[in-house]
Amino acid sequence: MEKRDCRLIEISLYYKSMIFQLIFVSLQSAVSHRNK
């Protein structure tokens, strides 16, 4: 059970970081387009 919980936490953190990166990249592209 504990190992499964740790795995779930790792997966959730991994996906959260991926989503954060996607949002950051989209924001950067939007800002660059706005500056142009």
Residue pairs with C-beta under 8 A, 6 or more apart in sequence:
none
